[in-house]
Amino acid sequence: MNKSRKYFIIIETVLGLMVLILGIIMLSDRTGDKLGRVSVIVRDSDSAQWAAFKYGIRMAAADRGIEAVIVGTESVLTAEEEEQLLESEINNGADALIVQPVPGEEMSETLKKVRKRVPVMLIEQLRSEDGKSSRIPLAGTDNYALGAALAGELLEDYSGRLEGKTMGILSRTTDSDMTVSRMIGFCDAIKGTGAEVKWQVAGNFDNGEGDYLENQGRVDFVIALDDSSLTAAGEELAAGGLYGALLYGIGHSTQAAYYVDKGIVECLAVPDEFSIGYQSVNEIADKLEHPFYKMSSQTVSYTMLRRETLFQKENQELLFTMSQ
Protein backbone atom coordinates (compact mmCIF):
# COMPACT_ATOMS: atom_id res chain seq x y z
CA MET A 1 0.00 0.00 0.00
CA ASN A 2 1.50 3.35 -1.04
CA LYS A 3 1.87 6.20 1.45
CA SER A 4 -0.87 8.38 -0.04
CA ARG A 5 -3.38 5.53 0.22
CA LYS A 6 -2.32 4.82 3.79
CA TYR A 7 -2.67 8.49 4.79
CA PHE A 8 -6.08 8.64 3.12
CA ILE A 9 -7.35 5.69 5.20
CA ILE A 10 -5.98 7.21 8.39
CA ILE A 11 -7.61 10.57 7.66
CA GLU A 12 -10.94 8.89 6.83
CA THR A 13 -10.79 6.91 10.07
CA VAL A 14 -10.03 10.01 12.13
CA LEU A 15 -12.86 11.94 10.46
CA GLY A 16 -15.25 9.06 11.08
CA LEU A 17 -14.33 8.98 14.77
CA MET A 18 -14.80 12.74 15.01
CA VAL A 19 -18.28 12.47 13.47
CA LEU A 20 -19.15 9.67 15.91
CA ILE A 21 -17.89 11.65 18.91
CA LEU A 22 -19.77 14.75 17.74
CA GLY A 23 -22.96 12.69 17.39
CA ILE A 24 -22.59 11.32 20.92
CA ILE A 25 -22.03 14.83 22.31
CA MET A 26 -25.07 16.18 20.47
CA LEU A 27 -27.21 13.27 21.70
CA SER A 28 -25.97 13.80 25.26
CA ASP A 29 -26.79 17.49 25.10
CA ARG A 30 -30.27 16.79 23.78
CA THR A 31 -31.12 14.07 26.32
CA GLY A 32 -29.51 16.09 29.11
CA ASP A 33 -32.17 18.75 28.70
CA LYS A 34 -34.99 16.28 29.14
CA LEU A 35 -34.34 12.66 29.95
CA GLY A 36 -38.04 11.91 30.03
CA ARG A 37 -41.40 12.74 31.58
CA VAL A 38 -42.67 10.99 34.70
CA SER A 39 -46.25 11.38 35.92
CA VAL A 40 -46.93 11.03 39.64
CA ILE A 41 -50.36 9.76 40.71
CA VAL A 42 -51.26 9.88 44.41
CA ARG A 43 -54.61 10.41 46.12
CA ASP A 44 -55.46 13.98 47.13
CA SER A 45 -52.25 15.27 45.55
CA ASP A 46 -52.75 18.84 46.82
CA SER A 47 -52.85 17.73 50.46
CA ALA A 48 -50.14 19.08 52.78
CA GLN A 49 -49.22 15.52 53.72
CA TRP A 50 -47.44 15.15 50.35
CA ALA A 51 -45.17 18.20 50.84
CA ALA A 52 -41.96 16.32 51.65
CA PHE A 53 -42.69 13.64 49.04
CA LYS A 54 -43.23 16.23 46.29
CA TYR A 55 -40.12 18.13 47.36
CA GLY A 56 -38.13 14.92 46.91
CA ILE A 57 -39.71 14.45 43.49
CA ARG A 58 -38.73 17.99 42.45
CA MET A 59 -35.17 17.73 43.72
CA ALA A 60 -34.49 14.39 42.00
CA ALA A 61 -36.12 15.61 38.80
CA ALA A 62 -33.81 18.65 38.76
CA ASP A 63 -30.76 16.49 39.51
CA ARG A 64 -31.50 13.91 36.83
CA GLY A 65 -33.02 16.03 34.05
CA ILE A 66 -36.51 14.58 34.42
CA GLU A 67 -39.77 16.41 33.79
CA ALA A 68 -42.00 15.50 36.75
CA VAL A 69 -45.75 16.11 36.64
CA ILE A 70 -47.91 15.75 39.77
CA VAL A 71 -51.37 14.75 38.55
CA GLY A 72 -54.27 16.52 40.26
CA THR A 73 -56.51 14.04 42.09
CA GLU A 74 -59.33 13.88 44.64
CA SER A 75 -59.10 12.42 48.14
CA VAL A 76 -61.10 9.36 47.08
CA LEU A 77 -59.96 7.45 44.00
CA THR A 78 -61.51 4.26 42.62
CA ALA A 79 -59.64 1.59 40.69
CA GLU A 80 -61.49 2.59 37.53
CA GLU A 81 -60.59 6.27 37.99
CA GLU A 82 -56.95 5.48 38.63
CA GLU A 83 -56.83 3.22 35.58
CA GLN A 84 -58.20 6.08 33.46
CA LEU A 85 -55.55 8.42 34.87
CA LEU A 86 -52.78 5.95 34.08
CA GLU A 87 -54.00 5.56 30.51
CA SER A 88 -54.46 9.29 30.06
CA GLU A 89 -50.95 10.11 31.28
CA ILE A 90 -49.35 7.54 28.98
CA ASN A 91 -51.35 8.84 26.03
CA ASN A 92 -50.22 12.38 26.90
CA GLY A 93 -46.56 11.42 26.70
CA ALA A 94 -45.56 10.05 30.12
CA ASP A 95 -42.38 7.96 29.79
CA ALA A 96 -42.77 6.52 33.30
CA LEU A 97 -45.17 6.50 36.25
CA ILE A 98 -44.91 6.79 40.03
CA VAL A 99 -48.11 5.47 41.58
CA GLN A 100 -49.89 5.16 44.90
CA PRO A 101 -52.07 2.22 43.87
CA VAL A 102 -55.70 1.76 44.83
CA PRO A 103 -55.87 -1.54 46.78
CA GLY A 104 -57.29 -4.60 45.08
CA GLU A 105 -56.82 -7.31 42.50
CA GLU A 106 -58.21 -5.09 39.74
CA MET A 107 -55.41 -2.54 40.11
CA SER A 108 -52.83 -5.28 40.44
CA GLU A 109 -53.82 -6.62 37.02
CA THR A 110 -53.95 -3.12 35.52
CA LEU A 111 -50.44 -2.28 36.66
CA LYS A 112 -49.06 -5.54 35.29
CA LYS A 113 -50.24 -4.43 31.86
CA VAL A 114 -49.14 -0.81 32.29
CA ARG A 115 -45.55 -1.69 33.25
CA LYS A 116 -45.14 -3.52 29.94
CA ARG A 117 -45.51 -0.13 28.26
CA VAL A 118 -43.63 2.22 30.62
CA PRO A 119 -41.54 1.87 33.80
CA VAL A 120 -43.62 1.98 37.00
CA MET A 121 -42.56 2.71 40.57
CA LEU A 122 -44.98 2.22 43.48
CA ILE A 123 -44.96 4.17 46.74
CA GLU A 124 -47.29 1.75 48.53
CA GLN A 125 -47.23 -2.02 48.42
CA LEU A 126 -49.92 -3.76 46.41
CA ARG A 127 -50.95 -7.34 47.03
CA SER A 128 -53.16 -9.58 44.93
CA GLU A 129 -56.06 -11.58 46.38
CA ASP A 130 -53.78 -14.58 46.98
CA GLY A 131 -51.69 -12.41 49.32
CA LYS A 132 -48.64 -12.23 47.06
CA SER A 133 -46.83 -8.91 46.80
CA SER A 134 -46.65 -7.14 43.47
CA ARG A 135 -43.31 -7.54 41.69
CA ILE A 136 -43.39 -3.88 40.73
CA PRO A 137 -40.55 -2.03 42.52
CA LEU A 138 -41.55 -0.03 45.57
CA ALA A 139 -40.11 2.98 47.40
CA GLY A 140 -41.37 3.18 50.94
CA THR A 141 -41.01 2.41 54.63
CA ASP A 142 -41.08 -1.04 56.18
CA ASN A 143 -44.61 -0.57 57.49
CA TYR A 144 -44.60 -3.59 59.80
CA ALA A 145 -41.42 -2.30 61.45
CA LEU A 146 -42.91 1.20 61.63
CA GLY A 147 -46.01 -0.05 63.47
CA ALA A 148 -43.87 -2.13 65.82
CA ALA A 149 -41.54 0.82 66.50
CA LEU A 150 -44.48 3.06 67.40
CA ALA A 151 -45.69 0.43 69.85
CA GLY A 152 -42.14 0.24 71.22
CA GLU A 153 -42.25 3.95 72.03
CA LEU A 154 -45.52 3.51 73.92
CA LEU A 155 -44.16 0.51 75.81
CA GLU A 156 -41.02 2.41 76.74
CA ASP A 157 -43.12 5.26 78.15
CA TYR A 158 -44.88 2.80 80.47
CA SER A 159 -41.97 0.47 81.18
CA GLY A 160 -43.72 -2.27 79.22
CA ARG A 161 -46.67 -2.33 81.63
CA LEU A 162 -50.00 -1.82 79.91
CA GLU A 163 -52.25 -4.05 82.05
CA GLY A 164 -55.79 -2.68 82.04
CA LYS A 165 -55.00 0.00 79.44
CA THR A 166 -57.39 0.45 76.52
CA MET A 167 -56.77 1.67 72.98
CA GLY A 168 -58.63 2.92 69.93
CA ILE A 169 -57.03 2.62 66.50
CA LEU A 170 -57.61 5.05 63.63
CA SER A 171 -56.74 4.68 59.97
CA ARG A 172 -57.81 6.14 56.67
CA THR A 173 -58.65 2.70 55.31
CA THR A 174 -58.52 -0.92 56.42
CA ASP A 175 -57.87 -2.58 53.06
CA SER A 176 -54.48 -1.17 52.05
CA ASP A 177 -51.34 -3.21 52.60
CA MET A 178 -49.75 -0.20 54.28
CA THR A 179 -52.46 0.00 56.94
CA VAL A 180 -52.62 -3.76 57.48
CA SER A 181 -48.85 -4.04 57.90
CA ARG A 182 -48.71 -1.15 60.37
CA MET A 183 -51.62 -2.60 62.32
CA ILE A 184 -50.06 -6.07 62.53
CA GLY A 185 -46.69 -4.63 63.52
CA PHE A 186 -48.25 -2.56 66.30
CA CYS A 187 -50.50 -5.33 67.61
CA ASP A 188 -47.72 -7.93 67.54
CA ALA A 189 -45.54 -5.61 69.61
CA ILE A 190 -48.17 -5.10 72.35
CA LYS A 191 -49.22 -8.75 72.45
CA GLY A 192 -49.07 -10.11 75.96
CA THR A 193 -48.86 -6.71 77.62
CA GLY A 194 -52.45 -6.76 78.91
CA ALA A 195 -53.56 -3.85 76.70
CA GLU A 196 -56.97 -4.09 75.01
CA VAL A 197 -57.96 -2.62 71.63
CA LYS A 198 -61.56 -1.50 72.26
CA TRP A 199 -62.36 -0.01 68.86
CA GLN A 200 -61.01 0.58 65.38
CA VAL A 201 -62.29 3.36 63.11
CA ALA A 202 -61.46 3.97 59.44
CA GLY A 203 -62.60 6.84 57.24
CA ASN A 204 -61.73 9.71 54.95
CA PHE A 205 -60.87 12.22 57.67
CA ASP A 206 -59.75 14.88 55.19
CA ASN A 207 -63.27 15.98 54.32
CA GLY A 208 -64.66 16.55 57.79
CA GLU A 209 -65.87 12.99 58.18
CA GLY A 210 -64.04 12.68 61.48
CA ASP A 211 -66.97 14.16 63.40
CA TYR A 212 -68.05 10.72 64.55
CA LEU A 213 -64.79 10.33 66.49
CA GLU A 214 -66.55 12.06 69.37
CA ASN A 215 -68.95 9.11 69.53
CA GLN A 216 -66.25 6.54 70.19
CA GLY A 217 -65.89 5.02 73.64
CA ARG A 218 -63.41 6.25 76.22
CA VAL A 219 -59.90 4.79 75.85
CA ASP A 220 -56.52 5.53 77.39
CA PHE A 221 -54.66 5.77 74.08
CA VAL A 222 -55.57 6.61 70.50
CA ILE A 223 -53.25 5.12 67.88
CA ALA A 224 -53.34 6.76 64.44
CA LEU A 225 -51.81 4.77 61.59
CA ASP A 226 -51.51 7.52 58.94
CA ASP A 227 -51.29 11.27 58.57
CA SER A 228 -54.94 12.05 57.87
CA SER A 229 -56.22 10.01 60.83
CA LEU A 230 -53.56 11.47 63.13
CA THR A 231 -54.41 15.07 62.25
CA ALA A 232 -58.13 14.30 62.63
CA ALA A 233 -57.50 12.88 66.11
CA GLY A 234 -55.25 15.84 66.95
CA GLU A 235 -57.99 18.27 65.95
CA GLU A 236 -60.53 16.38 68.04
CA LEU A 237 -58.25 16.35 71.08
CA ALA A 238 -57.46 20.05 70.66
CA ALA A 239 -61.20 20.72 70.83
CA GLY A 240 -61.50 18.76 74.07
CA GLY A 241 -62.73 15.51 72.55
CA LEU A 242 -61.72 11.84 72.77
CA TYR A 243 -61.91 12.09 76.58
CA GLY A 244 -58.35 13.43 76.69
CA ALA A 245 -56.80 10.18 75.45
CA LEU A 246 -53.06 10.15 74.78
CA LEU A 247 -52.29 10.20 71.07
CA TYR A 248 -49.51 8.21 69.39
CA GLY A 249 -49.32 7.96 65.63
CA ILE A 250 -47.72 8.06 62.22
CA GLY A 251 -47.68 11.24 60.15
CA HIS A 252 -45.56 13.44 57.92
CA SER A 253 -47.28 16.81 57.55
CA THR A 254 -46.58 20.15 59.19
CA GLN A 255 -49.96 19.88 60.91
CA ALA A 256 -48.87 16.60 62.49
CA ALA A 257 -45.66 18.25 63.69
CA TYR A 258 -47.72 21.17 65.02
CA TYR A 259 -49.70 18.82 67.25
CA VAL A 260 -46.43 17.40 68.57
CA ASP A 261 -45.24 20.92 69.39
CA LYS A 262 -48.50 21.63 71.22
CA GLY A 263 -48.17 18.47 73.28
CA ILE A 264 -51.29 16.92 71.76
CA VAL A 265 -49.31 14.08 70.14
CA GLU A 266 -47.13 12.14 72.56
CA CYS A 267 -44.99 10.53 69.88
CA LEU A 268 -45.00 10.95 66.09
CA ALA A 269 -43.40 8.36 63.80
CA VAL A 270 -42.37 10.15 60.59
CA PRO A 271 -41.55 8.14 57.44
CA ASP A 272 -38.91 9.80 55.26
CA GLU A 273 -41.29 10.93 52.53
CA PHE A 274 -38.62 13.11 50.91
CA SER A 275 -36.49 10.03 50.24
CA ILE A 276 -39.50 8.12 48.92
CA GLY A 277 -40.02 10.83 46.31
CA TYR A 278 -36.33 11.27 45.54
CA GLN A 279 -35.49 7.58 45.23
CA SER A 280 -38.57 6.90 43.10
CA VAL A 281 -37.44 9.43 40.49
CA ASN A 282 -33.84 8.25 40.78
CA GLU A 283 -34.80 4.67 39.92
CA ILE A 284 -36.98 5.88 37.04
CA ALA A 285 -34.11 8.02 35.69
CA ASP A 286 -31.71 5.06 35.79
CA LYS A 287 -34.22 3.02 33.82
CA LEU A 288 -34.78 5.74 31.20
CA GLU A 289 -31.02 6.23 30.79
CA HIS A 290 -30.30 2.52 30.57
CA PRO A 291 -33.25 0.51 29.19
CA PHE A 292 -31.80 -2.79 30.44
CA TYR A 293 -31.43 -1.49 34.00
CA LYS A 294 -33.56 -3.47 36.46
CA MET A 295 -35.27 -1.13 38.91
CA SER A 296 -35.22 -2.25 42.53
CA SER A 297 -37.29 -1.51 45.63
CA GLN A 298 -36.00 1.17 48.00
CA THR A 299 -36.64 1.01 51.75
CA VAL A 300 -36.44 4.35 53.56
CA SER A 301 -36.00 5.18 57.22
CA TYR A 302 -38.31 6.82 59.75
CA THR A 303 -37.82 9.21 62.67
CA MET A 304 -39.53 9.42 66.05
CA LEU A 305 -40.48 12.95 67.08
CA ARG A 306 -41.48 14.13 70.53
CA ARG A 307 -42.11 17.59 71.91
CA GLU A 308 -38.77 17.72 73.71
CA THR A 309 -36.81 16.60 70.62
CA LEU A 310 -38.85 18.27 67.88
CA PHE A 311 -36.49 21.18 67.20
CA GLN A 312 -33.21 19.46 67.86
CA LYS A 313 -30.54 19.93 65.20
CA GLU A 314 -30.83 16.41 63.80
CA ASN A 315 -34.52 16.97 63.03
CA GLN A 316 -34.20 20.33 61.26
CA GLU A 317 -33.77 18.88 57.79
CA LEU A 318 -36.78 16.60 58.28
CA LEU A 319 -38.97 19.51 59.40
CA PHE A 320 -37.72 21.58 56.46
CA THR A 321 -38.77 18.96 53.89
CA MET A 322 -42.20 18.69 55.54
CA SER A 323 -42.78 22.42 55.03
CA GLN A 324 -41.87 22.64 51.33
C-alpha positions as CSV (number, residue, x, y, z in Angstrom):
1,M,0.0,0.0,0.0
2,N,1.5,3.4,-1.0
3,K,1.9,6.2,1.4
4,S,-0.9,8.4,0.0
5,R,-3.4,5.5,0.2
6,K,-2.3,4.8,3.8
7,Y,-2.7,8.5,4.8
8,F,-6.1,8.6,3.1
9,I,-7.4,5.7,5.2
10,I,-6.0,7.2,8.4
11,I,-7.6,10.6,7.7
12,E,-10.9,8.9,6.8
13,T,-10.8,6.9,10.1
14,V,-10.0,10.0,12.1
15,L,-12.9,11.9,10.5
16,G,-15.2,9.1,11.1
17,L,-14.3,9.0,14.8
18,M,-14.8,12.7,15.0
19,V,-18.3,12.5,13.5
20,L,-19.2,9.7,15.9
21,I,-17.9,11.7,18.9
22,L,-19.8,14.7,17.7
23,G,-23.0,12.7,17.4
24,I,-22.6,11.3,20.9
25,I,-22.0,14.8,22.3
26,M,-25.1,16.2,20.5
27,L,-27.2,13.3,21.7
28,S,-26.0,13.8,25.3
29,D,-26.8,17.5,25.1
30,R,-30.3,16.8,23.8
31,T,-31.1,14.1,26.3
32,G,-29.5,16.1,29.1
33,D,-32.2,18.8,28.7
34,K,-35.0,16.3,29.1
35,L,-34.3,12.7,30.0
36,G,-38.0,11.9,30.0
37,R,-41.4,12.7,31.6
38,V,-42.7,11.0,34.7
39,S,-46.2,11.4,35.9
40,V,-46.9,11.0,39.6
41,I,-50.4,9.8,40.7
42,V,-51.3,9.9,44.4
43,R,-54.6,10.4,46.1
44,D,-55.5,14.0,47.1
45,S,-52.2,15.3,45.6
46,D,-52.8,18.8,46.8
47,S,-52.9,17.7,50.5
48,A,-50.1,19.1,52.8
49,Q,-49.2,15.5,53.7
50,W,-47.4,15.2,50.3
51,A,-45.2,18.2,50.8
52,A,-42.0,16.3,51.6
53,F,-42.7,13.6,49.0
54,K,-43.2,16.2,46.3
55,Y,-40.1,18.1,47.4
56,G,-38.1,14.9,46.9
57,I,-39.7,14.5,43.5
58,R,-38.7,18.0,42.4
59,M,-35.2,17.7,43.7
60,A,-34.5,14.4,42.0
61,A,-36.1,15.6,38.8
62,A,-33.8,18.6,38.8
63,D,-30.8,16.5,39.5
64,R,-31.5,13.9,36.8
65,G,-33.0,16.0,34.1
66,I,-36.5,14.6,34.4
67,E,-39.8,16.4,33.8
68,A,-42.0,15.5,36.8
69,V,-45.7,16.1,36.6
70,I,-47.9,15.8,39.8
71,V,-51.4,14.7,38.6
72,G,-54.3,16.5,40.3
73,T,-56.5,14.0,42.1
74,E,-59.3,13.9,44.6
75,S,-59.1,12.4,48.1
76,V,-61.1,9.4,47.1
77,L,-60.0,7.4,44.0
78,T,-61.5,4.3,42.6
79,A,-59.6,1.6,40.7
80,E,-61.5,2.6,37.5
81,E,-60.6,6.3,38.0
82,E,-57.0,5.5,38.6
83,E,-56.8,3.2,35.6
84,Q,-58.2,6.1,33.5
85,L,-55.5,8.4,34.9
86,L,-52.8,5.9,34.1
87,E,-54.0,5.6,30.5
88,S,-54.5,9.3,30.1
89,E,-50.9,10.1,31.3
90,I,-49.3,7.5,29.0
91,N,-51.3,8.8,26.0
92,N,-50.2,12.4,26.9
93,G,-46.6,11.4,26.7
94,A,-45.6,10.0,30.1
95,D,-42.4,8.0,29.8
96,A,-42.8,6.5,33.3
97,L,-45.2,6.5,36.2
98,I,-44.9,6.8,40.0
99,V,-48.1,5.5,41.6
100,Q,-49.9,5.2,44.9
101,P,-52.1,2.2,43.9
102,V,-55.7,1.8,44.8
103,P,-55.9,-1.5,46.8
104,G,-57.3,-4.6,45.1
105,E,-56.8,-7.3,42.5
106,E,-58.2,-5.1,39.7
107,M,-55.4,-2.5,40.1
108,S,-52.8,-5.3,40.4
109,E,-53.8,-6.6,37.0
110,T,-54.0,-3.1,35.5
111,L,-50.4,-2.3,36.7
112,K,-49.1,-5.5,35.3
113,K,-50.2,-4.4,31.9
114,V,-49.1,-0.8,32.3
115,R,-45.6,-1.7,33.2
116,K,-45.1,-3.5,29.9
117,R,-45.5,-0.1,28.3
118,V,-43.6,2.2,30.6
119,P,-41.5,1.9,33.8
120,V,-43.6,2.0,37.0
121,M,-42.6,2.7,40.6
122,L,-45.0,2.2,43.5
123,I,-45.0,4.2,46.7
124,E,-47.3,1.8,48.5
125,Q,-47.2,-2.0,48.4
126,L,-49.9,-3.8,46.4
127,R,-51.0,-7.3,47.0
128,S,-53.2,-9.6,44.9
129,E,-56.1,-11.6,46.4
130,D,-53.8,-14.6,47.0
131,G,-51.7,-12.4,49.3
132,K,-48.6,-12.2,47.1
133,S,-46.8,-8.9,46.8
134,S,-46.6,-7.1,43.5
135,R,-43.3,-7.5,41.7
136,I,-43.4,-3.9,40.7
137,P,-40.5,-2.0,42.5
138,L,-41.5,0.0,45.6
139,A,-40.1,3.0,47.4
140,G,-41.4,3.2,50.9
141,T,-41.0,2.4,54.6
142,D,-41.1,-1.0,56.2
143,N,-44.6,-0.6,57.5
144,Y,-44.6,-3.6,59.8
145,A,-41.4,-2.3,61.4
146,L,-42.9,1.2,61.6
147,G,-46.0,0.0,63.5
148,A,-43.9,-2.1,65.8
149,A,-41.5,0.8,66.5
150,L,-44.5,3.1,67.4
151,A,-45.7,0.4,69.9
152,G,-42.1,0.2,71.2
153,E,-42.3,3.9,72.0
154,L,-45.5,3.5,73.9
155,L,-44.2,0.5,75.8
156,E,-41.0,2.4,76.7
157,D,-43.1,5.3,78.1
158,Y,-44.9,2.8,80.5
159,S,-42.0,0.5,81.2
160,G,-43.7,-2.3,79.2
161,R,-46.7,-2.3,81.6
162,L,-50.0,-1.8,79.9
163,E,-52.3,-4.0,82.0
164,G,-55.8,-2.7,82.0
165,K,-55.0,0.0,79.4
166,T,-57.4,0.5,76.5
167,M,-56.8,1.7,73.0
168,G,-58.6,2.9,69.9
169,I,-57.0,2.6,66.5
170,L,-57.6,5.1,63.6
171,S,-56.7,4.7,60.0
172,R,-57.8,6.1,56.7
173,T,-58.6,2.7,55.3
174,T,-58.5,-0.9,56.4
175,D,-57.9,-2.6,53.1
176,S,-54.5,-1.2,52.0
177,D,-51.3,-3.2,52.6
178,M,-49.7,-0.2,54.3
179,T,-52.5,0.0,56.9
180,V,-52.6,-3.8,57.5
181,S,-48.8,-4.0,57.9
182,R,-48.7,-1.2,60.4
183,M,-51.6,-2.6,62.3
184,I,-50.1,-6.1,62.5
185,G,-46.7,-4.6,63.5
186,F,-48.3,-2.6,66.3
187,C,-50.5,-5.3,67.6
188,D,-47.7,-7.9,67.5
189,A,-45.5,-5.6,69.6
190,I,-48.2,-5.1,72.3
191,K,-49.2,-8.7,72.4
192,G,-49.1,-10.1,76.0
193,T,-48.9,-6.7,77.6
194,G,-52.5,-6.8,78.9
195,A,-53.6,-3.8,76.7
196,E,-57.0,-4.1,75.0
197,V,-58.0,-2.6,71.6
198,K,-61.6,-1.5,72.3
199,W,-62.4,0.0,68.9
200,Q,-61.0,0.6,65.4
201,V,-62.3,3.4,63.1
202,A,-61.5,4.0,59.4
203,G,-62.6,6.8,57.2
204,N,-61.7,9.7,54.9
205,F,-60.9,12.2,57.7
206,D,-59.7,14.9,55.2
207,N,-63.3,16.0,54.3
208,G,-64.7,16.6,57.8
209,E,-65.9,13.0,58.2
210,G,-64.0,12.7,61.5
211,D,-67.0,14.2,63.4
212,Y,-68.1,10.7,64.6
213,L,-64.8,10.3,66.5
214,E,-66.6,12.1,69.4
215,N,-69.0,9.1,69.5
216,Q,-66.2,6.5,70.2
217,G,-65.9,5.0,73.6
218,R,-63.4,6.2,76.2
219,V,-59.9,4.8,75.9
220,D,-56.5,5.5,77.4
221,F,-54.7,5.8,74.1
222,V,-55.6,6.6,70.5
223,I,-53.2,5.1,67.9
224,A,-53.3,6.8,64.4
225,L,-51.8,4.8,61.6
226,D,-51.5,7.5,58.9
227,D,-51.3,11.3,58.6
228,S,-54.9,12.1,57.9
229,S,-56.2,10.0,60.8
230,L,-53.6,11.5,63.1
231,T,-54.4,15.1,62.2
232,A,-58.1,14.3,62.6
233,A,-57.5,12.9,66.1
234,G,-55.3,15.8,66.9
235,E,-58.0,18.3,66.0
236,E,-60.5,16.4,68.0
237,L,-58.3,16.3,71.1
238,A,-57.5,20.1,70.7
239,A,-61.2,20.7,70.8
240,G,-61.5,18.8,74.1
241,G,-62.7,15.5,72.6
242,L,-61.7,11.8,72.8
243,Y,-61.9,12.1,76.6
244,G,-58.3,13.4,76.7
245,A,-56.8,10.2,75.4
246,L,-53.1,10.1,74.8
247,L,-52.3,10.2,71.1
248,Y,-49.5,8.2,69.4
249,G,-49.3,8.0,65.6
250,I,-47.7,8.1,62.2
251,G,-47.7,11.2,60.2
252,H,-45.6,13.4,57.9
253,S,-47.3,16.8,57.6
254,T,-46.6,20.2,59.2
255,Q,-50.0,19.9,60.9
256,A,-48.9,16.6,62.5
257,A,-45.7,18.3,63.7
258,Y,-47.7,21.2,65.0
259,Y,-49.7,18.8,67.2
260,V,-46.4,17.4,68.6
261,D,-45.2,20.9,69.4
262,K,-48.5,21.6,71.2
263,G,-48.2,18.5,73.3
264,I,-51.3,16.9,71.8
265,V,-49.3,14.1,70.1
266,E,-47.1,12.1,72.6
267,C,-45.0,10.5,69.9
268,L,-45.0,11.0,66.1
269,A,-43.4,8.4,63.8
270,V,-42.4,10.1,60.6
271,P,-41.6,8.1,57.4
272,D,-38.9,9.8,55.3
273,E,-41.3,10.9,52.5
274,F,-38.6,13.1,50.9
275,S,-36.5,10.0,50.2
276,I,-39.5,8.1,48.9
277,G,-40.0,10.8,46.3
278,Y,-36.3,11.3,45.5
279,Q,-35.5,7.6,45.2
280,S,-38.6,6.9,43.1
281,V,-37.4,9.4,40.5
282,N,-33.8,8.2,40.8
283,E,-34.8,4.7,39.9
284,I,-37.0,5.9,37.0
285,A,-34.1,8.0,35.7
286,D,-31.7,5.1,35.8
287,K,-34.2,3.0,33.8
288,L,-34.8,5.7,31.2
289,E,-31.0,6.2,30.8
290,H,-30.3,2.5,30.6
291,P,-33.3,0.5,29.2
292,F,-31.8,-2.8,30.4
293,Y,-31.4,-1.5,34.0
294,K,-33.6,-3.5,36.5
295,M,-35.3,-1.1,38.9
296,S,-35.2,-2.3,42.5
297,S,-37.3,-1.5,45.6
298,Q,-36.0,1.2,48.0
299,T,-36.6,1.0,51.8
300,V,-36.4,4.4,53.6
301,S,-36.0,5.2,57.2
302,Y,-38.3,6.8,59.8
303,T,-37.8,9.2,62.7
304,M,-39.5,9.4,66.1
305,L,-40.5,13.0,67.1
306,R,-41.5,14.1,70.5
307,R,-42.1,17.6,71.9
308,E,-38.8,17.7,73.7
309,T,-36.8,16.6,70.6
310,L,-38.8,18.3,67.9
311,F,-36.5,21.2,67.2
312,Q,-33.2,19.5,67.9
313,K,-30.5,19.9,65.2
314,E,-30.8,16.4,63.8
315,N,-34.5,17.0,63.0
316,Q,-34.2,20.3,61.3
317,E,-33.8,18.9,57.8
318,L,-36.8,16.6,58.3
319,L,-39.0,19.5,59.4
320,F,-37.7,21.6,56.5
321,T,-38.8,19.0,53.9
322,M,-42.2,18.7,55.5
323,S,-42.8,22.4,55.0
324,Q,-41.9,22.6,51.3
